[in-house]
Amino acid sequence: MRLLSMSRTVIYEKIRAGRLRIVKEGRTTLVPAEAIEEYVELLKQEAEVSRYGKAS
């Protein structure tokens, strides 16, 4: 939550939408560092598309 500056509710919405990958350890939900990097890359790609109309 701190790394992405998002609330818990928003994080879980991203998880349910399939935009943020998780792993489960028992009842604990973990977001791997790679998943955060992938999500940030996705956001960068979407920003590029909205800015220039194409992915790079």
Secondary structure, 3 states (H helix, E strand, C coil): CCCCCCCHHHHHHHHHCCCCCCEEECCEEECCHHHHHHHHHHHHHHHHHHHHCCCC
